[in-house]
Each structure stands twice: as C-alpha cells, then as structure tokens.
C-alpha cells in the first residue's frame, strides 16, 4: 500500500479552500435578502418625517443640442439676474457655458418649488454639485458615486469573442476590453480558432443599483491555438498608477498593437509574389488586407507622427505615420481621415486616424496595412514588437503574490472538478 505525503496534499487543500470559499461567496451574493417586517418599514418612514423636512424632489434633464443653462433655468422661474449670479458664482469651479449635449443635469427642488441644488455630469467620472447657501451659489466637483462588484467569467470561442461573452449575459464591451488587453499578442481577426478559451476576473460598475459599464479587468487568461497568455492588473502603492503585466512582470503593452481594426477579416497576406486582383500580374504585396465595411474606424497601431495624408495613386487615400526606432506604418485605400489628422499631427496608439474605404485600385472596401523598419517592408503578421515599461523591480515580489492568487482562482475549479472525476471513476 502506498501513502500520500502530507506535503502533496497541501496545494490541493489550498485550492479546495479557495474554490469552496468562492462558491460560498457566490451563493450568499445571490441569496434573496429578507425584507424587514411591514411594521419596521412604517417606523422608518415615520422616523424620517419626524427628523426633518421631506427630501427634495429630483428632476432629471438630458441636455439637447443647442440647449443652454438659461433655457433650462428659466423654466424654473429663475430671473436673468439670478442666472447671471449663478454662472458668476460657479465659474471659478466650472464654466456653465460649456455644458454639452447628451450629458445629464439633475435639479432638486423643495416642496415649495424652490431649486435648492443642481448636479451636472461633467464626464464619466466627475459631476458638478451646486448648492445655494445664504444667497450665494457654492460649487464643487465630486466623484460620481459608482459601486463596483467583482465577477468571474469563463468562455470558449465558437466563432467570435463577442458572442461567447454575450451568451453569458454580458455586454459586448467586455469582449472588446478583453481583445484590447491582449491586442499586442493576439490578432483577434487572424489568430483566433474555434475552441480557444478565456477566463476573466473583472469589475462591473453600478450607479443607483443599475449596471452602467465595466471598470477594470483585474486578471485574464486567454488560450489561443494552445498557447496561454495571462494578464494581471497591478496598482503601484506610491503613485497609484495601474497597468497590466504578464506573470513575469513584463508589460502587456508593446510598441505596436497587432491589428489596426477592431472588426475585420484578412483577405490577403504579406507576399513577395501575389496575383494582383485588378492588373492580373504577379507582383509583391507588402501589406495585409483587412476586409471591413466602408466607414469602419482605423486605429494607429502605435504612438507616432503623421507624415502623409493624401491620395497616392493606386493606394488611394493614404496615411503614413512615423514611429520610434525607425518604424513607419501605412494605411491604404481609405474613405477619409479622422478630424484633425494631418501632416505633423502626433497620434497615440489606438487613436482613430481614418476610415475604411475603397479608394485607388481596389475591388471592394478594405484596409491595406503596412509596416516598414529602416525603409524596408516587414510582414505585419510576423512582426513581434518588444514590451515597454516592465514592472518596477521594487514591487515585483508584491505583484507576484497577487498574480499567484488570481492564478489559483483560475485553476481551482478545474483541479476540484478533476479530483471529483477521479473519485467517481471506478
């Protein structure tokens, strides 16, 4: 009879504990909360009435194009003088002449109809709070009070990542965030195969109990053609800056992302001898053709400076960007250019620079994407850029401890399932 060493059991029990703890957490999270007795609810309402005046009523306005604060506040019996004073008092904090269409304005009024405070959503993270105190309007910018919940998701690719995510009742944006995270290592339009899989630990954002989007992917794993990539979020304790790193502490961000499009399919690859679809002669094709609908946004694959935006013969409308380390990228057959994109303009990786078209010699809407190094064309699909900004050495051990915890979270369900399978096998 053979005996199992206690040391061999230790990792198993650690993983089992993590899995069971996580399972208990999920069960408790989804258990229905017991409502307090009706009598208790009546007591709470009565207490609120006795403690003070009723809360102000809220009126939510979505600002329309061309709408001003004068248009809005005149409906609440504000005189021109009161509107002037409001804007003057608030201007050191925020210029109310810059309110934007589509943003939300909340107006709070007393039972007598007097406006007591206003809130304007400046952007997705901050809002302006205005309150009248002793005849003067006091203003401050506050953080939107989001609530965040951590969740986990596993999936297998049958066709596209978006469908693998949406069939589990998550938004397509989560799939896009996942693709952006691994965009440096995986071309999600050329490299994906049926049976590829992913695991994500991520934060969901809620406002007033309603889901409004996602914040961070805390940890992720993607297995593509048998090769597994992992990413872990780390926030530096001293600067509070965050980035994603692989298990060794290398940044996932590289000098270039692999694809300039979010959604496309490859119709022609880099080749030194390809039959030209129009001229019907063999000639080199120094780029990768991505078929996509006209108007699809085209992104710069790395930071750089625009050196050319114009028609260029058979290439049609074209953009050239100069990058660090003597690299250059080209984007051919465009329909047009994004606003502000011109020669001399500095652009960021991921920034929209133009739109897919069919200009020049083209049999249909597509993007011809090319890369040069030291003036020589290189194959975009074989190009392997180097990582940038690795994890700071002094935080490497702390990062590895956090990363190992998330790796155990990924492994635990599979190990426990394997143990149960072995136990049930006669």
Legacy VTK file of the C-alpha trace (Angstrom):
# vtk DataFile Version 3.0
C-alpha trace
ASCII
DATASET POLYDATA
POINTS 426 float
0.000 0.000 0.000
1.358 3.444 -0.922
0.817 6.524 1.187
0.406 10.139 0.013
2.799 12.612 1.567
1.081 15.398 3.531
3.104 17.937 1.548
1.472 16.687 -1.649
-1.967 17.390 -0.215
-1.233 20.975 0.825
-1.691 22.648 -2.607
-4.871 20.639 -3.163
-6.414 21.760 0.122
-5.431 25.372 -0.538
-7.139 25.258 -3.935
-10.138 23.425 -2.486
-10.474 26.069 0.219
-10.325 28.890 -2.354
-12.896 27.195 -4.585
-15.310 26.446 -1.748
-14.900 29.962 -0.339
-15.618 31.473 -3.736
-18.632 29.198 -4.199
-19.974 30.235 -0.782
-19.444 33.872 -1.734
-21.497 33.416 -4.912
-24.277 31.600 -3.062
-24.506 34.317 -0.420
-24.367 37.043 -3.087
-27.353 35.636 -4.975
-29.442 34.602 -1.975
-32.583 36.740 -1.686
-32.340 39.315 1.084
-35.051 39.105 3.757
-37.260 42.176 3.695
-37.895 43.824 7.066
-41.416 43.463 8.508
-44.007 45.971 7.353
-44.135 47.472 10.854
-40.395 48.237 10.704
-40.791 49.982 7.330
-43.566 52.169 8.758
-41.351 53.076 11.706
-38.507 54.098 9.385
-40.781 56.369 7.337
-42.284 57.898 10.454
-38.801 58.494 11.851
-37.765 60.288 8.642
-40.793 62.573 8.847
-40.132 63.437 12.480
-36.389 64.006 11.997
-36.656 66.691 9.323
-38.291 68.036 6.180
-39.056 65.683 3.295
-36.240 65.197 0.768
-36.236 67.471 -2.306
-37.807 66.214 -5.499
-35.481 65.305 -8.366
-35.960 66.257 -11.998
-33.525 64.694 -14.499
-32.850 66.547 -17.762
-30.792 65.203 -20.677
-29.271 68.251 -22.365
-30.167 68.612 -26.031
-28.032 70.162 -28.756
-28.114 73.957 -28.544
-29.651 73.982 -25.054
-28.184 76.459 -22.516
-28.471 76.903 -18.752
-30.643 79.960 -19.412
-33.076 77.809 -21.425
-33.262 75.271 -18.608
-33.391 77.529 -15.528
-35.916 79.967 -16.993
-38.400 77.083 -16.780
-37.787 77.040 -13.007
-38.651 80.736 -12.551
-35.024 81.919 -12.461
-34.765 85.588 -13.400
-31.980 86.741 -15.775
-30.222 88.296 -12.756
-30.360 85.020 -10.803
-28.987 83.069 -13.769
-26.175 85.621 -14.147
-25.288 85.340 -10.440
-25.375 81.541 -10.605
-22.977 81.420 -13.551
-20.694 84.054 -11.950
-20.524 82.226 -8.592
-19.860 78.845 -10.235
-17.379 79.971 -12.927
-14.212 79.656 -10.759
-15.056 75.936 -10.447
-16.733 75.241 -13.807
-17.930 77.291 -16.774
-21.649 76.562 -17.194
-21.435 77.897 -20.732
-19.671 74.627 -21.625
-22.486 72.199 -20.833
-22.667 69.513 -23.543
-25.497 67.789 -25.366
-26.188 64.268 -24.121
-24.988 64.972 -20.581
-27.340 64.770 -17.614
-28.464 67.635 -15.374
-30.326 66.919 -12.127
-32.360 69.662 -10.475
-33.511 69.270 -6.873
-36.457 71.349 -5.652
-38.107 71.845 -2.265
-41.785 71.111 -1.623
-42.447 74.803 -2.316
-40.874 74.502 -5.791
-37.669 76.385 -4.948
-34.487 74.974 -6.561
-32.103 74.048 -3.732
-29.298 72.310 -5.657
-28.145 71.171 -9.105
-25.872 68.403 -10.347
-24.281 68.256 -13.817
-22.351 65.221 -15.079
-19.110 66.637 -16.481
-17.821 63.279 -17.721
-17.978 59.603 -16.857
-16.119 60.082 -13.571
-16.975 63.537 -12.181
-20.029 65.717 -11.627
-20.553 69.333 -10.644
-22.538 69.918 -7.432
-24.122 73.361 -6.921
-25.977 74.401 -3.790
-27.431 77.752 -2.739
-26.202 78.882 0.691
-27.233 82.238 2.138
-27.921 83.712 -1.270
-24.618 82.525 -2.798
-24.125 79.508 -5.066
-21.370 77.206 -3.818
-19.946 74.705 -6.307
-17.568 71.777 -6.155
-16.574 68.906 -8.424
-17.216 65.455 -6.943
-16.608 61.880 -7.980
-19.648 60.023 -9.306
-20.565 57.522 -6.522
-20.276 54.300 -8.504
-20.465 50.915 -6.831
-18.189 48.135 -8.089
-18.692 44.378 -7.995
-16.058 41.784 -8.876
-17.202 38.913 -11.079
-15.640 35.993 -12.949
-16.389 34.652 -16.427
-15.206 31.595 -18.370
-15.856 31.043 -22.050
-14.956 29.035 -25.150
-14.737 30.590 -28.612
-17.160 29.069 -31.106
-16.992 31.907 -33.640
-16.272 35.349 -32.126
-15.366 36.538 -28.583
-18.371 38.885 -28.553
-20.860 36.023 -28.947
-19.017 33.968 -26.306
-19.469 36.858 -23.862
-22.994 37.992 -24.758
-24.472 34.499 -24.462
-23.467 34.721 -20.788
-25.488 37.930 -20.408
-22.540 40.310 -20.506
-22.129 43.342 -22.754
-20.076 43.180 -25.984
-17.880 45.875 -24.419
-16.360 43.256 -22.108
-15.207 41.256 -25.146
-13.765 44.426 -26.675
-11.915 45.199 -23.426
-10.520 41.657 -23.404
-9.396 41.962 -27.031
-7.736 45.324 -26.305
-5.891 43.811 -23.340
-4.283 41.059 -25.432
-4.164 43.056 -28.691
-0.371 43.192 -28.519
-0.007 39.387 -28.624
-3.126 38.087 -30.401
-4.650 39.304 -33.640
-8.324 38.699 -32.841
-9.199 38.625 -36.538
-6.454 36.356 -37.870
-5.227 34.230 -34.954
-8.467 33.025 -33.318
-9.525 29.388 -33.635
-12.651 27.519 -32.581
-12.004 26.046 -29.148
-9.843 28.934 -27.902
-10.837 29.816 -24.341
-10.709 32.676 -21.867
-11.138 33.419 -18.165
-11.749 36.906 -16.789
-11.921 38.441 -13.325
-13.384 41.913 -13.810
-15.192 44.823 -12.167
-18.749 45.797 -13.065
-19.845 49.382 -12.478
-23.237 50.288 -10.972
-24.960 53.605 -10.357
-28.108 53.736 -8.231
-28.308 49.967 -8.450
-28.192 49.868 -12.270
-25.360 48.410 -14.325
-23.661 51.201 -16.304
-20.457 49.596 -17.597
-17.155 47.986 -16.722
-14.139 49.351 -14.913
-11.003 47.175 -14.815
-10.161 43.690 -15.927
-8.294 42.572 -12.807
-6.943 39.335 -14.222
-7.410 37.499 -17.501
-6.248 34.380 -19.260
-6.636 33.638 -22.971
-5.640 30.360 -24.609
-5.096 30.781 -28.346
-4.083 27.821 -30.528
-2.805 26.004 -27.441
-0.711 28.908 -26.153
-1.865 30.614 -22.953
-1.494 34.336 -22.283
-2.141 35.872 -18.857
-2.583 39.450 -17.664
-2.754 40.841 -14.131
-3.581 44.384 -13.073
-1.175 45.979 -10.610
-1.517 49.395 -8.969
1.665 50.958 -7.619
1.224 51.807 -3.916
3.209 55.051 -4.180
1.851 56.612 -7.392
-1.483 54.724 -7.673
-0.774 54.264 -11.394
-2.058 50.978 -12.827
-1.025 48.723 -15.686
-1.377 45.114 -16.790
1.598 42.746 -16.663
2.304 39.140 -17.555
3.288 36.651 -14.781
6.960 37.700 -15.044
6.189 41.394 -14.630
6.551 42.395 -18.293
4.092 44.999 -19.523
1.437 43.734 -21.917
1.762 46.969 -23.853
4.234 46.804 -26.715
5.457 49.334 -29.216
2.745 48.199 -31.663
-0.660 46.535 -31.495
-1.142 43.718 -33.982
-4.232 44.954 -35.825
-5.391 48.453 -36.827
-9.080 47.399 -36.831
-11.495 46.216 -34.155
-13.519 44.081 -36.554
-12.338 42.677 -39.874
-11.196 39.563 -41.713
-7.954 39.034 -43.603
-8.405 38.652 -47.363
-4.777 38.910 -48.470
-1.485 38.431 -46.651
2.051 39.739 -46.994
3.703 38.190 -50.043
6.668 38.740 -52.335
4.659 37.360 -55.276
0.892 37.795 -55.436
-1.505 37.918 -58.397
-2.826 41.468 -58.469
-6.676 41.269 -58.451
-7.040 44.130 -60.990
-3.905 44.122 -63.143
-3.755 40.304 -63.260
0.037 40.234 -62.952
2.266 38.825 -60.232
3.868 41.442 -58.036
4.808 41.827 -54.330
2.107 42.661 -51.798
3.852 44.285 -48.849
0.856 44.561 -46.557
-2.114 42.757 -45.051
-5.596 43.375 -46.471
-8.423 43.553 -43.925
-11.932 43.434 -45.427
-14.372 45.603 -43.475
-17.467 47.741 -44.157
-16.942 51.241 -45.513
-16.570 53.688 -42.642
-15.052 51.205 -40.170
-12.677 53.192 -37.872
-8.961 52.628 -38.479
-6.627 52.958 -35.472
-2.974 53.911 -35.292
-1.092 50.810 -34.176
1.476 52.820 -32.183
2.319 56.330 -30.994
3.855 58.459 -33.723
3.726 61.475 -36.015
1.668 61.679 -39.215
3.932 62.302 -42.223
1.439 61.946 -45.100
-2.321 62.287 -45.669
-3.312 62.459 -49.310
-4.097 60.424 -52.406
-1.219 58.265 -53.575
-2.040 56.723 -56.938
-3.171 53.087 -56.737
-3.055 53.265 -52.915
-5.927 55.770 -52.913
-6.333 57.906 -49.816
-3.437 57.021 -47.557
-1.921 57.829 -44.171
1.726 57.365 -43.182
2.891 57.527 -39.565
6.499 57.707 -38.346
7.191 55.847 -35.072
10.101 55.381 -32.667
13.060 53.160 -33.514
12.840 53.925 -37.251
9.437 52.292 -37.830
6.773 53.531 -40.234
3.169 52.341 -40.750
0.890 52.913 -43.747
-2.893 52.737 -44.100
-4.171 52.493 -47.710
-7.489 52.736 -49.641
-9.175 54.926 -47.005
-12.554 56.580 -47.415
-11.354 59.608 -45.453
-9.401 60.880 -42.483
-10.448 61.430 -38.880
-10.909 65.012 -37.712
-7.599 66.768 -37.120
-5.459 64.103 -38.800
-2.938 65.908 -40.984
0.786 66.030 -41.667
2.736 66.822 -38.492
-0.066 65.666 -36.138
1.061 63.491 -33.210
-1.166 60.454 -32.622
-1.497 57.868 -29.867
-1.679 54.081 -30.162
-5.349 53.129 -30.584
-6.394 56.603 -31.790
-8.814 56.641 -34.737
-6.991 58.162 -37.709
-9.250 57.313 -40.660
-11.996 55.131 -42.061
-12.064 52.063 -44.289
-12.880 52.779 -47.922
-12.219 51.524 -51.430
-10.209 54.372 -52.957
-7.460 53.767 -55.509
-7.090 50.370 -57.172
-9.488 48.296 -55.097
-12.050 45.570 -55.768
-14.019 46.326 -52.589
-13.894 48.063 -49.201
-10.790 47.066 -47.254
-7.699 48.377 -45.476
-4.202 47.598 -46.731
-1.950 47.889 -43.649
1.847 48.015 -43.988
4.917 48.356 -41.749
8.464 49.450 -42.569
11.628 49.217 -40.470
14.635 51.228 -41.678
12.837 51.746 -45.000
12.240 48.034 -45.650
8.810 46.376 -45.570
8.230 43.731 -42.899
5.371 41.252 -42.531
2.809 42.760 -40.094
1.537 39.294 -39.095
5.049 38.013 -38.280
6.138 41.205 -36.532
6.921 40.656 -32.817
7.347 44.004 -31.035
9.217 44.286 -27.751
7.447 45.072 -24.450
7.734 48.515 -22.883
7.857 49.702 -19.251
8.229 46.460 -17.267
7.064 46.353 -13.656
9.279 48.334 -11.314
11.716 45.943 -9.652
10.955 47.023 -6.074
7.318 45.908 -6.463
7.948 42.640 -8.304
7.540 40.346 -5.266
4.307 42.036 -4.186
2.972 41.752 -7.745
3.857 38.050 -7.989
1.975 37.306 -4.757
-1.151 38.992 -6.112
-0.793 37.328 -9.509
-0.406 33.879 -7.922
-3.654 34.350 -6.017
-5.555 35.047 -9.247
-3.839 32.143 -10.993
-5.095 29.873 -8.206
-8.584 31.282 -8.722
-8.327 30.297 -12.394
-7.016 26.821 -11.609
-9.175 25.875 -8.608
-12.414 24.894 -10.389
-10.535 22.684 -12.859
-8.491 20.932 -10.179
-11.514 20.292 -7.949
-13.512 19.027 -10.940
-10.639 16.706 -11.872
-10.499 15.336 -8.335
-14.238 14.660 -8.307
-13.960 12.993 -11.725
-11.145 10.747 -10.464
-13.133 9.946 -7.343
-16.207 8.917 -9.349
-14.214 6.784 -11.808
-14.365 3.067 -10.781
LINES 1 427
426 0 1 2 3 4 5 6 7 8 9 10 11 12 13 14 15 16 17 18 19 20 21 22 23 24 25 26 27 28 29 30 31 32 33 34 35 36 37 38 39 40 41 42 43 44 45 46 47 48 49 50 51 52 53 54 55 56 57 58 59 60 61 62 63 64 65 66 67 68 69 70 71 72 73 74 75 76 77 78 79 80 81 82 83 84 85 86 87 88 89 90 91 92 93 94 95 96 97 98 99 100 101 102 103 104 105 106 107 108 109 110 111 112 113 114 115 116 117 118 119 120 121 122 123 124 125 126 127 128 129 130 131 132 133 134 135 136 137 138 139 140 141 142 143 144 145 146 147 148 149 150 151 152 153 154 155 156 157 158 159 160 161 162 163 164 165 166 167 168 169 170 171 172 173 174 175 176 177 178 179 180 181 182 183 184 185 186 187 188 189 190 191 192 193 194 195 196 197 198 199 200 201 202 203 204 205 206 207 208 209 210 211 212 213 214 215 216 217 218 219 220 221 222 223 224 225 226 227 228 229 230 231 232 233 234 235 236 237 238 239 240 241 242 243 244 245 246 247 248 249 250 251 252 253 254 255 256 257 258 259 260 261 262 263 264 265 266 267 268 269 270 271 272 273 274 275 276 277 278 279 280 281 282 283 284 285 286 287 288 289 290 291 292 293 294 295 296 297 298 299 300 301 302 303 304 305 306 307 308 309 310 311 312 313 314 315 316 317 318 319 320 321 322 323 324 325 326 327 328 329 330 331 332 333 334 335 336 337 338 339 340 341 342 343 344 345 346 347 348 349 350 351 352 353 354 355 356 357 358 359 360 361 362 363 364 365 366 367 368 369 370 371 372 373 374 375 376 377 378 379 380 381 382 383 384 385 386 387 388 389 390 391 392 393 394 395 396 397 398 399 400 401 402 403 404 405 406 407 408 409 410 411 412 413 414 415 416 417 418 419 420 421 422 423 424 425
